[in-house]
């Protein structure tokens, strides 16, 4: 018969190990979205946007159905490059789609220009709340590799500045998924529900 006193520390250590592994996986998945542009090259970077990451699946919006199809054909190579950047097998599947953001914009050749976008100078001028910076630093601290940790922190801070810039310029958060949709749209460009 085993004494529970000896199993309790082992069980607690196992729980701690699993929690740290799960946190590392989530951090690496988020990092995949942040390093997307570097890994896919200029062509895809200008025409795609990561809309989410969950359980090893990276969801990517593409500017056209043809581009989504091409990205699905290139998925194996893109996943390999992403995982090489992440130093592990964190991304298992790529799900490109042209539905949602592109349809919501509903642009034609003579239609209006796309939603407003921030310049580098505008983003650099945004001052984040200390709690936002602390949250990024806490997430980054979970990454053992110093170079990767620094890149993650820089990309995460840039993402938060972009989100803040969008809020300041009339983008509205969806009450269902939290995605910021550009004005004057009334429907979320990610999930399609009313904002």
Secondary structure, 3 states (H helix, E strand, C coil): CCCHHHHHHHHHHHHHHHHHHHHHHHHHHHHHHHCHHHHHHHHHHHHEEEEEEECCEEEEEECCHHHHHHHHHCHHHHHHHHHHHHCCCCCCEEEEECCCHHHHHCCCCCCCCCCCCCCHHHHHHCCCCHHHHHHHHHHHHCCCCHHHHHHHHHHHHHHHHHHHHHHHCCCEECCCCCCEECCCCCECCCCCCEC
